[in-house]
Amino acid sequence: MTFVTRFAPSPTGYLHRGHAFSALTAFQAAREVGGRFLLRIEDIDATRCRPDYDAAILEDLAWLGLAWEEPIRRQSEHLADYHAAIEALRQRGLVYRCFKTRKELDIGRAPHEPAVPYVGARLDADDEAERLARGEAFAWRLSLAAAREALSGFEALTFLEEGVGPHGETGLIQARPETAGDIILARKDVGVAYHLAVVHDDALQGVTHVIRGQDLFEAAHIQRLLQALLGLPTPTYRHHGLLVGPDGRRYAKRDKAETLRELRAAGMTADELRAELGF
């Protein structure tokens, strides 16, 4: 079987060293075994994604010396595919409309406390109809309770980790989708949510190995459940450690980490950056 992996950034900002490390890790893994390397642009969040960031991603990756197959899959061009998957789950009673707002879910939670995974249930038909008639916004949530009933092997779901999770997890991992609660699969402001689009596209594109940072390790648990419910193959996972800056914090867009564009403007060459990152 041909080795296929991908780098799948969201164009919500410019790439930084952490992105470069992840992209180079996946690219090198494919090259070492004569496999395929794909670039996928995960631009389903229309409120944050911008065309200039999309163009900058291509420019930065080309500067790094990466090459990928064409055409590039942009998720915003395939929303109907994801909605069809949600409809298939709805037909089986595996999703429900949730009218809870973020503010309602955060009631009683201190700012420093992590959000508690939400578990809800389908509303009474009359109540739901009234809310819909009033035009209230809702999200489609995956029902863990319904999934457990529908899937005879729910408790036996596993995935193979060839890398290492944030707490040393490696090897055959038992999936624990319950830790995520009833996740949102779609909502009005973002449309389709990350988890659904990712598992759909990895299967569609024949991805055999998902190579990404440890910050996404927990996502593998709920994604494994979605793969089972949708009848999709499960790739092998290979999570890697995260780069940290001089302050000990991992590079992140929200912390305004120094971007590849800024490094390039300051005179750094791609060879120098690759050497710094260990490639």
C-alpha positions in Angstrom: 0.0 0.0 0.0 1.3 3.4 -1.0 2.3 5.7 1.9 0.1 8.9 1.8 0.3 11.8 4.2 -0.7 15.4 4.2 -0.1 18.8 5.7 -3.4 20.6 6.3 -3.1 24.2 7.5 -6.0 26.6 8.0 -5.5 30.0 6.4 -6.3 32.0 9.5 -2.8 33.6 9.8 0.8 33.3 8.5 2.8 30.2 9.1 5.5 30.1 11.8 8.3 27.8 12.8 5.9 25.2 14.3 4.1 24.9 11.0 7.3 24.6 9.2 8.4 21.8 11.5 5.2 19.8 11.0 5.1 20.3 7.3 8.8 19.2 6.9 8.2 16.2 9.2 5.3 15.0 7.0 7.1 15.8 3.7 10.3 14.0 4.8 8.3 10.9 6.0 6.7 10.6 2.6 10.0 11.1 0.7 11.9 8.5 2.8 9.5 5.7 1.7 8.7 7.0 -1.8 5.2 7.9 -0.7 2.9 10.8 -1.6 2.6 14.2 0.1 -0.6 16.2 -0.1 -1.4 19.8 0.8 -4.9 20.4 1.9 -6.2 23.9 2.8 -8.7 23.6 5.7 -10.6 26.8 5.1 -14.1 26.0 6.3 -14.2 28.8 8.9 -15.3 31.6 6.7 -15.2 34.1 9.6 -11.4 33.7 10.0 -9.9 32.4 6.8 -8.5 34.8 4.3 -7.3 34.5 0.7 -4.1 36.3 1.4 -3.2 33.8 4.1 -4.0 31.0 1.7 -1.6 32.5 -0.9 1.0 33.0 1.8 0.9 29.4 2.8 1.8 28.3 -0.7 4.6 30.8 -0.9 6.1 29.8 2.5 6.0 26.1 1.8 7.5 26.5 -1.7 10.3 28.6 -0.1 10.9 25.8 2.4 11.5 23.5 -0.6 8.3 21.4 -0.3 6.5 20.0 -3.3 2.9 18.6 -3.3 0.4 17.0 -5.6 -2.1 19.1 -7.6 -4.8 20.0 -7.4 -4.9 21.2 -3.8 -8.1 20.3 -2.0 -9.7 23.4 -0.4 -12.5 22.4 2.0 -14.6 25.5 1.3 -15.1 24.1 -2.2 -16.6 20.9 -1.0 -19.1 21.9 1.7 -21.9 19.8 0.1 -19.8 16.6 0.7 -19.7 17.3 4.4 -23.3 18.2 4.7 -24.2 15.0 3.0 -22.2 13.1 5.7 -24.1 15.0 8.4 -27.4 14.2 6.7 -26.4 10.5 6.7 -25.8 10.6 10.4 -29.1 12.5 10.9 -31.0 9.9 9.1 -29.7 7.3 11.6 -30.6 9.4 14.6 -26.9 10.0 15.5 -27.1 13.9 15.6 -29.4 16.3 17.3 -30.0 20.1 17.2 -28.5 21.9 20.1 -29.7 25.5 20.8 -27.4 26.1 23.7 -25.2 29.2 23.2 -21.5 29.4 24.3 -22.5 31.8 27.1 -25.1 29.3 28.4 -22.6 26.5 28.4 -20.0 28.7 30.3 -22.4 29.7 33.1 -20.8 28.9 36.5 -17.4 28.3 35.0 -14.5 30.4 36.2 -12.3 32.0 33.4 -9.3 29.9 34.4 -11.3 26.6 34.4 -11.3 24.4 31.3 -14.6 23.9 29.5 -16.4 20.7 30.5 -17.3 18.5 27.6 -21.0 19.0 26.8 -23.4 16.1 26.7 -27.0 16.8 25.8 -30.0 15.3 24.2 -32.6 15.9 21.5 -35.3 18.4 22.5 -39.0 17.5 22.7 -40.4 17.7 19.1 -42.8 20.6 20.0 -40.1 22.6 21.8 -37.7 22.1 18.9 -40.3 23.1 16.3 -41.1 26.3 18.3 -37.4 27.3 18.5 -37.0 26.7 14.7 -40.1 28.7 14.0 -38.6 31.6 16.0 -35.4 31.3 13.9 -33.1 30.4 16.8 -29.6 29.4 15.8 -28.6 25.8 16.5 -25.6 23.5 16.1 -25.7 19.8 15.0 -24.1 17.7 17.7 -23.1 14.1 17.6 -24.9 12.1 20.2 -22.5 9.9 22.1 -25.4 8.0 23.6 -26.9 7.3 20.2 -23.4 6.4 18.8 -22.9 3.9 21.7 -26.2 2.2 20.9 -25.6 2.1 17.1 -22.1 0.8 17.3 -21.7 -2.6 18.8 -17.9 -2.2 19.0 -18.0 1.3 20.6 -15.9 0.2 23.6 -13.4 -1.6 21.5 -12.4 1.2 19.1 -8.7 1.7 18.8 -6.1 3.5 16.7 -2.4 2.9 16.0 0.0 5.6 17.3 3.4 5.4 15.7 4.6 8.6 17.2 3.9 9.7 20.8 1.1 11.6 22.5 1.6 14.4 25.0 1.7 11.9 27.9 3.9 9.3 26.2 1.0 7.5 24.5 2.2 5.1 21.8 1.3 1.8 20.1 -2.3 0.6 20.0 -4.5 3.2 21.7 -8.0 2.6 23.0 -10.2 5.4 21.7 -12.0 7.4 24.3 -14.5 9.6 22.4 -16.4 10.2 25.5 -13.7 12.7 26.7 -14.9 15.1 24.0 -18.6 15.0 24.9 -21.2 15.6 22.2 -19.1 17.4 19.7 -20.4 20.0 17.3 -20.4 18.8 13.7 -21.8 22.0 12.1 -23.1 25.4 13.1 -24.3 28.5 11.4 -21.2 30.7 11.8 -18.6 28.1 10.8 -20.7 25.7 8.8 -19.1 22.3 9.0 -16.8 21.6 11.9 -13.2 20.4 11.8 -13.6 16.8 13.0 -16.1 15.8 10.3 -14.3 17.5 7.4 -10.9 16.0 8.4 -12.1 12.4 8.6 -14.1 12.8 5.4 -11.1 14.2 3.5 -8.5 11.8 4.9 -10.6 8.9 3.6 -11.4 10.5 0.3 -7.7 11.3 -0.4 -6.5 7.9 0.7 -4.4 9.3 3.6 -2.7 6.3 5.2 -0.7 8.3 7.8 -1.8 11.4 9.7 1.4 13.2 10.8 0.7 16.2 13.1 1.5 17.9 16.4 0.7 16.5 19.8 -1.8 19.3 20.4 -4.1 17.3 18.1 -3.6 13.9 19.7 -6.9 14.1 21.7 -8.7 14.8 18.4 -7.8 11.3 17.2 -10.2 9.8 19.8 -13.4 11.4 18.5 -12.2 11.1 14.9 -11.9 7.4 15.4 -15.5 7.3 16.4 -16.6 9.3 13.3 -14.6 7.0 11.1 -16.5 4.0 12.5 -19.9 5.6 12.2 -19.3 6.7 8.6 -17.7 3.5 7.5 -14.4 5.2 6.8 -10.9 3.6 7.0 -8.7 4.6 10.0 -5.2 5.9 9.1 -2.2 5.3 11.2 -1.4 8.3 13.5 2.1 9.7 14.1 2.0 12.7 16.4 5.1 14.6 17.1 6.3 17.0 19.7 5.7 20.7 19.5 8.4 23.4 19.0 8.7 25.9 21.8 10.3 29.4 21.7 12.9 30.9 24.0 10.2 31.6 26.6 9.3 27.9 26.7 5.9 28.4 25.1 4.9 26.6 21.9 4.7 28.7 18.8 1.1 29.7 18.1 -0.7 32.2 15.8 -2.6 33.7 18.7 0.7 34.5 20.5 1.9 36.3 17.4 4.8 33.9 16.9 7.4 35.1 14.5 6.2 34.2 11.0 8.1 32.6 8.2 7.5 35.8 6.2 9.2 37.8 8.9 12.2 35.3 9.1 12.6 35.6 5.3 12.4 39.4 5.4 15.1 39.4 8.1 17.4 37.5 5.8 17.1 33.9 7.0 17.4 31.4 4.2 15.3 28.2 3.9 18.5 26.1 4.3 19.2 27.9 7.6 15.7 27.3 8.9 15.6 23.7 7.9 19.0 23.2 9.7 17.7 25.0 12.8 14.6 22.6 12.8 16.8 19.5 12.3 16.2 18.8 8.7 
